[in-house]
Amino acid sequence: MCANKEERLSSYPSDLFTSYMKSWYEYVNAWNMMYAEFIRNTSKFTESWVDAFSNLWSGKYSDKIRVE
C-alpha cells in the first residue's frame, strides 16, 4: 500500500504541471484566435472604408451628390 501511495505522489507533480501547461495553452490559443479574428475584421472594415472614400474622391458618385 505504501508503494502505491508513493507512486501517486511521484506522478502528482507531473500531472499538475501537465494540467497547468494544458490550461495555459488553451488560454493562449483562445487569445490568439480572438486576435486573429480582430485583425481579419479590422482589415475588412478598413478595406470597405478605403473603397468608399476612394470612390467618393474619384468622382464615381458625383452624379448622385448635389452641391448647391
PyMOL Python script that loads the backbone (N, CA, C, O; Angstrom):
from pymol import cmd

cmd.read_pdbstr("""\
ATOM      1  N   MET A   1       0.824  -1.186   0.000  1.00  0.00           N
ATOM      2  CA  MET A   1       0.000   0.000   0.000  1.00  0.00           C
ATOM      3  C   MET A   1       0.871   1.253   0.000  1.00  0.00           C
ATOM      4  O   MET A   1       0.510   2.261  -0.607  1.00  0.00           O
ATOM      5  N   CYS A   2       1.969   1.194   0.652  1.00  0.00           N
ATOM      6  CA  CYS A   2       2.853   2.348   0.713  1.00  0.00           C
ATOM      7  C   CYS A   2       3.470   2.644  -0.658  1.00  0.00           C
ATOM      8  O   CYS A   2       3.632   3.808  -1.026  1.00  0.00           O
ATOM      9  N   ALA A   3       3.809   1.606  -1.405  1.00  0.00           N
ATOM     10  CA  ALA A   3       4.380   1.813  -2.736  1.00  0.00           C
ATOM     11  C   ALA A   3       3.375   2.486  -3.657  1.00  0.00           C
ATOM     12  O   ALA A   3       3.744   3.353  -4.449  1.00  0.00           O
ATOM     13  N   ASN A   4       2.122   2.101  -3.562  1.00  0.00           N
ATOM     14  CA  ASN A   4       1.090   2.705  -4.390  1.00  0.00           C
ATOM     15  C   ASN A   4       0.934   4.192  -4.063  1.00  0.00           C
ATOM     16  O   ASN A   4       0.752   5.012  -4.964  1.00  0.00           O
ATOM     17  N   LYS A   5       1.005   4.537  -2.784  1.00  0.00           N
ATOM     18  CA  LYS A   5       0.904   5.934  -2.368  1.00  0.00           C
ATOM     19  C   LYS A   5       2.109   6.724  -2.881  1.00  0.00           C
ATOM     20  O   LYS A   5       1.966   7.868  -3.311  1.00  0.00           O
ATOM     21  N   GLU A   6       3.294   6.115  -2.837  1.00  0.00           N
ATOM     22  CA  GLU A   6       4.486   6.792  -3.343  1.00  0.00           C
ATOM     23  C   GLU A   6       4.406   7.002  -4.852  1.00  0.00           C
ATOM     24  O   GLU A   6       4.839   8.031  -5.369  1.00  0.00           O
ATOM     25  N   GLU A   7       3.856   6.030  -5.541  1.00  0.00           N
ATOM     26  CA  GLU A   7       3.707   6.189  -6.986  1.00  0.00           C
ATOM     27  C   GLU A   7       2.741   7.333  -7.299  1.00  0.00           C
ATOM     28  O   GLU A   7       2.982   8.125  -8.210  1.00  0.00           O
ATOM     29  N   ARG A   8       1.663   7.411  -6.549  1.00  0.00           N
ATOM     30  CA  ARG A   8       0.722   8.506  -6.769  1.00  0.00           C
ATOM     31  C   ARG A   8       1.354   9.852  -6.478  1.00  0.00           C
ATOM     32  O   ARG A   8       1.154  10.813  -7.220  1.00  0.00           O
ATOM     33  N   LEU A   9       2.116   9.921  -5.400  1.00  0.00           N
ATOM     34  CA  LEU A   9       2.756  11.191  -5.051  1.00  0.00           C
ATOM     35  C   LEU A   9       3.842  11.566  -6.053  1.00  0.00           C
ATOM     36  O   LEU A   9       4.025  12.747  -6.349  1.00  0.00           O
ATOM     37  N   SER A  10       4.556  10.590  -6.573  1.00  0.00           N
ATOM     38  CA  SER A  10       5.605  10.914  -7.532  1.00  0.00           C
ATOM     39  C   SER A  10       5.030  11.327  -8.880  1.00  0.00           C
ATOM     40  O   SER A  10       5.645  12.125  -9.587  1.00  0.00           O
ATOM     41  N   SER A  11       3.865  10.803  -9.254  1.00  0.00           N
ATOM     42  CA  SER A  11       3.263  11.191 -10.528  1.00  0.00           C
ATOM     43  C   SER A  11       2.409  12.452 -10.385  1.00  0.00           C
ATOM     44  O   SER A  11       2.070  13.068 -11.396  1.00  0.00           O
ATOM     45  N   TYR A  12       2.059  12.845  -9.195  1.00  0.00           N
ATOM     46  CA  TYR A  12       1.190  14.000  -8.973  1.00  0.00           C
ATOM     47  C   TYR A  12       1.787  15.309  -9.479  1.00  0.00           C
ATOM     48  O   TYR A  12       1.083  16.047 -10.168  1.00  0.00           O
ATOM     49  N   PRO A  13       3.044  15.641  -9.181  1.00  0.00           N
ATOM     50  CA  PRO A  13       3.560  16.919  -9.669  1.00  0.00           C
ATOM     51  C   PRO A  13       3.611  16.996 -11.194  1.00  0.00           C
ATOM     52  O   PRO A  13       3.346  18.059 -11.756  1.00  0.00           O
ATOM     53  N   SER A  14       3.941  15.906 -11.874  1.00  0.00           N
ATOM     54  CA  SER A  14       3.977  15.967 -13.330  1.00  0.00           C
ATOM     55  C   SER A  14       2.569  16.106 -13.895  1.00  0.00           C
ATOM     56  O   SER A  14       2.370  16.801 -14.892  1.00  0.00           O
ATOM     57  N   ASP A  15       1.587  15.452 -13.272  1.00  0.00           N
ATOM     58  CA  ASP A  15       0.209  15.623 -13.720  1.00  0.00           C
ATOM     59  C   ASP A  15      -0.267  17.050 -13.471  1.00  0.00           C
ATOM     60  O   ASP A  15      -0.991  17.614 -14.291  1.00  0.00           O
ATOM     61  N   LEU A  16       0.124  17.620 -12.376  1.00  0.00           N
ATOM     62  CA  LEU A  16      -0.232  19.001 -12.073  1.00  0.00           C
ATOM     63  C   LEU A  16       0.413  19.950 -13.078  1.00  0.00           C
ATOM     64  O   LEU A  16      -0.227  20.877 -13.574  1.00  0.00           O
ATOM     65  N   PHE A  17       1.694  19.705 -13.370  1.00  0.00           N
ATOM     66  CA  PHE A  17       2.385  20.526 -14.354  1.00  0.00           C
ATOM     67  C   PHE A  17       1.732  20.395 -15.724  1.00  0.00           C
ATOM     68  O   PHE A  17       1.556  21.389 -16.428  1.00  0.00           O
ATOM     69  N   THR A  18       1.374  19.178 -16.101  1.00  0.00           N
ATOM     70  CA  THR A  18       0.727  18.957 -17.396  1.00  0.00           C
ATOM     71  C   THR A  18      -0.616  19.667 -17.461  1.00  0.00           C
ATOM     72  O   THR A  18      -0.951  20.268 -18.482  1.00  0.00           O
ATOM     73  N   SER A  19      -1.378  19.606 -16.396  1.00  0.00           N
ATOM     74  CA  SER A  19      -2.682  20.285 -16.408  1.00  0.00           C
ATOM     75  C   SER A  19      -2.517  21.803 -16.453  1.00  0.00           C
ATOM     76  O   SER A  19      -3.298  22.482 -17.120  1.00  0.00           O
ATOM     77  N   TYR A  20      -1.523  22.347 -15.762  1.00  0.00           N
ATOM     78  CA  TYR A  20      -1.258  23.788 -15.835  1.00  0.00           C
ATOM     79  C   TYR A  20      -0.816  24.187 -17.238  1.00  0.00           C
ATOM     80  O   TYR A  20      -1.260  25.209 -17.761  1.00  0.00           O
ATOM     81  N   MET A  21       0.042  23.399 -17.840  1.00  0.00           N
ATOM     82  CA  MET A  21       0.505  23.713 -19.192  1.00  0.00           C
ATOM     83  C   MET A  21      -0.646  23.610 -20.192  1.00  0.00           C
ATOM     84  O   MET A  21      -0.735  24.420 -21.116  1.00  0.00           O
ATOM     85  N   LYS A  22      -1.520  22.632 -20.019  1.00  0.00           N
ATOM     86  CA  LYS A  22      -2.660  22.491 -20.912  1.00  0.00           C
ATOM     87  C   LYS A  22      -3.602  23.681 -20.776  1.00  0.00           C
ATOM     88  O   LYS A  22      -4.084  24.202 -21.782  1.00  0.00           O
ATOM     89  N   SER A  23      -3.870  24.119 -19.548  1.00  0.00           N
ATOM     90  CA  SER A  23      -4.756  25.270 -19.372  1.00  0.00           C
ATOM     91  C   SER A  23      -4.107  26.542 -19.911  1.00  0.00           C
ATOM     92  O   SER A  23      -4.791  27.389 -20.485  1.00  0.00           O
ATOM     93  N   TRP A  24      -2.797  26.683 -19.731  1.00  0.00           N
ATOM     94  CA  TRP A  24      -2.094  27.841 -20.268  1.00  0.00           C
ATOM     95  C   TRP A  24      -2.140  27.830 -21.791  1.00  0.00           C
ATOM     96  O   TRP A  24      -2.344  28.874 -22.411  1.00  0.00           O
ATOM     97  N   TYR A  25      -1.952  26.663 -22.400  1.00  0.00           N
ATOM     98  CA  TYR A  25      -2.015  26.539 -23.854  1.00  0.00           C
ATOM     99  C   TYR A  25      -3.404  26.910 -24.370  1.00  0.00           C
ATOM    100  O   TYR A  25      -3.522  27.631 -25.361  1.00  0.00           O
ATOM    101  N   GLU A  26      -4.451  26.428 -23.713  1.00  0.00           N
ATOM    102  CA  GLU A  26      -5.813  26.743 -24.135  1.00  0.00           C
ATOM    103  C   GLU A  26      -6.098  28.234 -23.997  1.00  0.00           C
ATOM    104  O   GLU A  26      -6.771  28.817 -24.847  1.00  0.00           O
ATOM    105  N   TYR A  27      -5.596  28.850 -22.940  1.00  0.00           N
ATOM    106  CA  TYR A  27      -5.768  30.287 -22.726  1.00  0.00           C
ATOM    107  C   TYR A  27      -5.077  31.086 -23.834  1.00  0.00           C
ATOM    108  O   TYR A  27      -5.677  31.988 -24.418  1.00  0.00           O
ATOM    109  N   VAL A  28      -3.837  30.758 -24.117  1.00  0.00           N
ATOM    110  CA  VAL A  28      -3.084  31.473 -25.153  1.00  0.00           C
ATOM    111  C   VAL A  28      -3.705  31.229 -26.524  1.00  0.00           C
ATOM    112  O   VAL A  28      -3.787  32.146 -27.341  1.00  0.00           O
ATOM    113  N   ASN A  29      -4.135  30.018 -26.774  1.00  0.00           N
ATOM    114  CA  ASN A  29      -4.744  29.692 -28.056  1.00  0.00           C
ATOM    115  C   ASN A  29      -6.044  30.470 -28.248  1.00  0.00           C
ATOM    116  O   ASN A  29      -6.309  30.950 -29.350  1.00  0.00           O
ATOM    117  N   ALA A  30      -6.847  30.602 -27.219  1.00  0.00           N
ATOM    118  CA  ALA A  30      -8.096  31.368 -27.317  1.00  0.00           C
ATOM    119  C   ALA A  30      -7.805  32.837 -27.616  1.00  0.00           C
ATOM    120  O   ALA A  30      -8.464  33.436 -28.465  1.00  0.00           O
ATOM    121  N   TRP A  31      -6.827  33.420 -26.928  1.00  0.00           N
ATOM    122  CA  TRP A  31      -6.470  34.817 -27.197  1.00  0.00           C
ATOM    123  C   TRP A  31      -5.908  34.979 -28.598  1.00  0.00           C
ATOM    124  O   TRP A  31      -6.167  35.987 -29.256  1.00  0.00           O
ATOM    125  N   ASN A  32      -5.152  34.012 -29.056  1.00  0.00           N
ATOM    126  CA  ASN A  32      -4.593  34.074 -30.400  1.00  0.00           C
ATOM    127  C   ASN A  32      -5.702  34.038 -31.447  1.00  0.00           C
ATOM    128  O   ASN A  32      -5.653  34.787 -32.423  1.00  0.00           O
ATOM    129  N   MET A  33      -6.691  33.185 -31.259  1.00  0.00           N
ATOM    130  CA  MET A  33      -7.808  33.111 -32.208  1.00  0.00           C
ATOM    131  C   MET A  33      -8.626  34.402 -32.194  1.00  0.00           C
ATOM    132  O   MET A  33      -9.060  34.869 -33.247  1.00  0.00           O
ATOM    133  N   MET A  34      -8.840  34.984 -31.005  1.00  0.00           N
ATOM    134  CA  MET A  34      -9.573  36.244 -30.926  1.00  0.00           C
ATOM    135  C   MET A  34      -8.800  37.374 -31.606  1.00  0.00           C
ATOM    136  O   MET A  34      -9.393  38.207 -32.292  1.00  0.00           O
ATOM    137  N   TYR A  35      -7.489  37.405 -31.418  1.00  0.00           N
ATOM    138  CA  TYR A  35      -6.665  38.438 -32.052  1.00  0.00           C
ATOM    139  C   TYR A  35      -6.690  38.282 -33.561  1.00  0.00           C
ATOM    140  O   TYR A  35      -6.795  39.273 -34.282  1.00  0.00           O
ATOM    141  N   ALA A  36      -6.594  37.053 -34.048  1.00  0.00           N
ATOM    142  CA  ALA A  36      -6.624  36.814 -35.497  1.00  0.00           C
ATOM    143  C   ALA A  36      -7.962  37.254 -36.080  1.00  0.00           C
ATOM    144  O   ALA A  36      -7.997  37.847 -37.159  1.00  0.00           O
ATOM    145  N   GLU A  37      -9.050  36.976 -35.394  1.00  0.00           N
ATOM    146  CA  GLU A  37     -10.372  37.400 -35.871  1.00  0.00           C
ATOM    147  C   GLU A  37     -10.499  38.920 -35.832  1.00  0.00           C
ATOM    148  O   GLU A  37     -11.100  39.511 -36.730  1.00  0.00           O
ATOM    149  N   PHE A  38      -9.944  39.557 -34.810  1.00  0.00           N
ATOM    150  CA  PHE A  38      -9.956  41.017 -34.724  1.00  0.00           C
ATOM    151  C   PHE A  38      -9.200  41.630 -35.902  1.00  0.00           C
ATOM    152  O   PHE A  38      -9.675  42.591 -36.508  1.00  0.00           O
ATOM    153  N   ILE A  39      -8.043  41.089 -36.224  1.00  0.00           N
ATOM    154  CA  ILE A  39      -7.250  41.599 -37.348  1.00  0.00           C
ATOM    155  C   ILE A  39      -7.999  41.384 -38.661  1.00  0.00           C
ATOM    156  O   ILE A  39      -8.017  42.265 -39.520  1.00  0.00           O
ATOM    157  N   ARG A  40      -8.610  40.226 -38.814  1.00  0.00           N
ATOM    158  CA  ARG A  40      -9.373  39.936 -40.034  1.00  0.00           C
ATOM    159  C   ARG A  40     -10.528  40.924 -40.187  1.00  0.00           C
ATOM    160  O   ARG A  40     -10.745  41.451 -41.278  1.00  0.00           O
ATOM    161  N   ASN A  41     -11.264  41.180 -39.120  1.00  0.00           N
ATOM    162  CA  ASN A  41     -12.383  42.120 -39.191  1.00  0.00           C
ATOM    163  C   ASN A  41     -11.907  43.547 -39.406  1.00  0.00           C
ATOM    164  O   ASN A  41     -12.547  44.314 -40.125  1.00  0.00           O
ATOM    165  N   THR A  42     -10.794  43.906 -38.791  1.00  0.00           N
ATOM    166  CA  THR A  42     -10.252  45.250 -38.970  1.00  0.00           C
ATOM    167  C   THR A  42      -9.820  45.474 -40.407  1.00  0.00           C
ATOM    168  O   THR A  42     -10.031  46.557 -40.952  1.00  0.00           O
ATOM    169  N   SER A  43      -9.222  44.476 -41.026  1.00  0.00           N
ATOM    170  CA  SER A  43      -8.811  44.642 -42.416  1.00  0.00           C
ATOM    171  C   SER A  43     -10.013  44.764 -43.339  1.00  0.00           C
ATOM    172  O   SER A  43      -9.969  45.537 -44.296  1.00  0.00           O
ATOM    173  N   LYS A  44     -11.091  44.018 -43.079  1.00  0.00           N
ATOM    174  CA  LYS A  44     -12.314  44.151 -43.886  1.00  0.00           C
ATOM    175  C   LYS A  44     -12.931  45.529 -43.698  1.00  0.00           C
ATOM    176  O   LYS A  44     -13.374  46.154 -44.662  1.00  0.00           O
ATOM    177  N   PHE A  45     -12.960  45.999 -42.455  1.00  0.00           N
ATOM    178  CA  PHE A  45     -13.517  47.317 -42.155  1.00  0.00           C
ATOM    179  C   PHE A  45     -12.712  48.409 -42.858  1.00  0.00           C
ATOM    180  O   PHE A  45     -13.290  49.313 -43.462  1.00  0.00           O
ATOM    181  N   THR A  46     -11.407  48.331 -42.785  1.00  0.00           N
ATOM    182  CA  THR A  46     -10.545  49.329 -43.413  1.00  0.00           C
ATOM    183  C   THR A  46     -10.702  49.294 -44.930  1.00  0.00           C
ATOM    184  O   THR A  46     -10.764  50.340 -45.575  1.00  0.00           O
ATOM    185  N   GLU A  47     -10.765  48.114 -45.488  1.00  0.00           N
ATOM    186  CA  GLU A  47     -10.926  47.995 -46.932  1.00  0.00           C
ATOM    187  C   GLU A  47     -12.239  48.622 -47.399  1.00  0.00           C
ATOM    188  O   GLU A  47     -12.260  49.309 -48.421  1.00  0.00           O
ATOM    189  N   SER A  48     -13.320  48.399 -46.678  1.00  0.00           N
ATOM    190  CA  SER A  48     -14.603  48.974 -47.084  1.00  0.00           C
ATOM    191  C   SER A  48     -14.592  50.497 -46.983  1.00  0.00           C
ATOM    192  O   SER A  48     -15.149  51.175 -47.847  1.00  0.00           O
ATOM    193  N   TRP A  49     -13.964  51.046 -45.939  1.00  0.00           N
ATOM    194  CA  TRP A  49     -13.896  52.495 -45.814  1.00  0.00           C
ATOM    195  C   TRP A  49     -12.980  53.121 -46.862  1.00  0.00           C
ATOM    196  O   TRP A  49     -13.274  54.198 -47.381  1.00  0.00           O
ATOM    197  N   VAL A  50     -11.891  52.461 -47.168  1.00  0.00           N
ATOM    198  CA  VAL A  50     -10.989  52.988 -48.190  1.00  0.00           C
ATOM    199  C   VAL A  50     -11.683  52.963 -49.548  1.00  0.00           C
ATOM    200  O   VAL A  50     -11.561  53.911 -50.324  1.00  0.00           O
ATOM    201  N   ASP A  51     -12.408  51.892 -49.839  1.00  0.00           N
ATOM    202  CA  ASP A  51     -13.158  51.839 -51.096  1.00  0.00           C
ATOM    203  C   ASP A  51     -14.203  52.943 -51.171  1.00  0.00           C
ATOM    204  O   ASP A  51     -14.355  53.582 -52.211  1.00  0.00           O
ATOM    205  N   ALA A  52     -14.921  53.172 -50.079  1.00  0.00           N
ATOM    206  CA  ALA A  52     -15.953  54.208 -50.071  1.00  0.00           C
ATOM    207  C   ALA A  52     -15.344  55.599 -50.284  1.00  0.00           C
ATOM    208  O   ALA A  52     -15.855  56.382 -51.085  1.00  0.00           O
ATOM    209  N   PHE A  53     -14.274  55.902 -49.583  1.00  0.00           N
ATOM    210  CA  PHE A  53     -13.647  57.229 -49.733  1.00  0.00           C
ATOM    211  C   PHE A  53     -12.970  57.390 -51.083  1.00  0.00           C
ATOM    212  O   PHE A  53     -12.996  58.480 -51.655  1.00  0.00           O
ATOM    213  N   SER A  54     -12.369  56.336 -51.601  1.00  0.00           N
ATOM    214  CA  SER A  54     -11.720  56.463 -52.907  1.00  0.00           C
ATOM    215  C   SER A  54     -12.754  56.643 -54.012  1.00  0.00           C
ATOM    216  O   SER A  54     -12.521  57.382 -54.968  1.00  0.00           O
ATOM    217  N   ASN A  55     -13.894  55.969 -53.883  1.00  0.00           N
ATOM    218  CA  ASN A  55     -14.955  56.181 -54.874  1.00  0.00           C
ATOM    219  C   ASN A  55     -15.524  57.583 -54.775  1.00  0.00           C
ATOM    220  O   ASN A  55     -15.861  58.184 -55.795  1.00  0.00           O
ATOM    221  N   LEU A  56     -15.636  58.113 -53.578  1.00  0.00           N
ATOM    222  CA  LEU A  56     -16.131  59.476 -53.396  1.00  0.00           C
ATOM    223  C   LEU A  56     -15.158  60.493 -53.977  1.00  0.00           C
ATOM    224  O   LEU A  56     -15.570  61.412 -54.685  1.00  0.00           O
ATOM    225  N   TRP A  57     -13.871  60.336 -53.684  1.00  0.00           N
ATOM    226  CA  TRP A  57     -12.874  61.295 -54.149  1.00  0.00           C
ATOM    227  C   TRP A  57     -12.603  61.169 -55.644  1.00  0.00           C
ATOM    228  O   TRP A  57     -12.209  62.146 -56.280  1.00  0.00           O
ATOM    229  N   SER A  58     -12.803  60.001 -56.206  1.00  0.00           N
ATOM    230  CA  SER A  58     -12.542  59.839 -57.636  1.00  0.00           C
ATOM    231  C   SER A  58     -13.673  60.382 -58.493  1.00  0.00           C
ATOM    232  O   SER A  58     -13.531  60.475 -59.712  1.00  0.00           O
ATOM    233  N   GLY A  59     -14.789  60.742 -57.880  1.00  0.00           N
ATOM    234  CA  GLY A  59     -15.907  61.301 -58.619  1.00  0.00           C
ATOM    235  C   GLY A  59     -16.860  60.250 -59.122  1.00  0.00           C
ATOM    236  O   GLY A  59     -17.727  60.549 -59.942  1.00  0.00           O
ATOM    237  N   LYS A  60     -16.730  59.068 -58.669  1.00  0.00           N
ATOM    238  CA  LYS A  60     -17.610  57.992 -59.120  1.00  0.00           C
ATOM    239  C   LYS A  60     -19.059  58.255 -58.725  1.00  0.00           C
ATOM    240  O   LYS A  60     -19.982  57.870 -59.442  1.00  0.00           O
ATOM    241  N   TYR A  61     -19.257  58.911 -57.586  1.00  0.00           N
ATOM    242  CA  TYR A  61     -20.602  59.208 -57.125  1.00  0.00           C
ATOM    243  C   TYR A  61     -20.961  60.676 -57.328  1.00  0.00           C
ATOM    244  O   TYR A  61     -21.881  61.172 -56.678  1.00  0.00           O
ATOM    245  N   SER A  62     -20.274  61.368 -58.194  1.00  0.00           N
ATOM    246  CA  SER A  62     -20.523  62.808 -58.352  1.00  0.00           C
ATOM    247  C   SER A  62     -21.895  63.078 -58.928  1.00  0.00           C
ATOM    248  O   SER A  62     -22.472  64.127 -58.642  1.00  0.00           O
ATOM    249  N   ASP A  63     -22.446  62.172 -59.734  1.00  0.00           N
ATOM    250  CA  ASP A  63     -23.772  62.397 -60.286  1.00  0.00           C
ATOM    251  C   ASP A  63     -24.868  62.178 -59.247  1.00  0.00           C
ATOM    252  O   ASP A  63     -26.000  62.617 -59.454  1.00  0.00           O
ATOM    253  N   LYS A  64     -24.567  61.525 -58.161  1.00  0.00           N
ATOM    254  CA  LYS A  64     -25.544  61.274 -57.117  1.00  0.00           C
ATOM    255  C   LYS A  64     -25.509  62.324 -56.011  1.00  0.00           C
ATOM    256  O   LYS A  64     -26.426  62.395 -55.193  1.00  0.00           O
ATOM    257  N   ILE A  65     -24.463  63.134 -55.984  1.00  0.00           N
ATOM    258  CA  ILE A  65     -24.310  64.132 -54.932  1.00  0.00           C
ATOM    259  C   ILE A  65     -24.516  65.514 -55.561  1.00  0.00           C
ATOM    260  O   ILE A  65     -23.846  65.865 -56.532  1.00  0.00           O
ATOM    261  N   ARG A  66     -25.441  66.289 -55.006  1.00  0.00           N
ATOM    262  CA  ARG A  66     -25.680  67.644 -55.492  1.00  0.00           C
ATOM    263  C   ARG A  66     -25.024  68.641 -54.548  1.00  0.00           C
ATOM    264  O   ARG A  66     -25.170  68.571 -53.327  1.00  0.00           O
ATOM    265  N   VAL A  67     -24.315  69.548 -55.141  1.00  0.00           N
ATOM    266  CA  VAL A  67     -23.721  70.627 -54.368  1.00  0.00           C
ATOM    267  C   VAL A  67     -24.404  71.901 -54.791  1.00  0.00           C
ATOM    268  O   VAL A  67     -24.343  72.258 -55.968  1.00  0.00           O
ATOM    269  N   GLU A  68     -25.045  72.597 -53.892  1.00  0.00           N
ATOM    270  CA  GLU A  68     -25.754  73.834 -54.221  1.00  0.00           C
ATOM    271  C   GLU A  68     -25.084  75.015 -53.603  1.00  0.00           C
ATOM    272  O   GLU A  68     -25.543  76.145 -53.773  1.00  0.00           O
TER     273      GLU A  68
END
""", "prot")
cmd.dss("prot")
cmd.show_as("cartoon", "prot")
cmd.util.cbc("prot")
cmd.orient("prot")
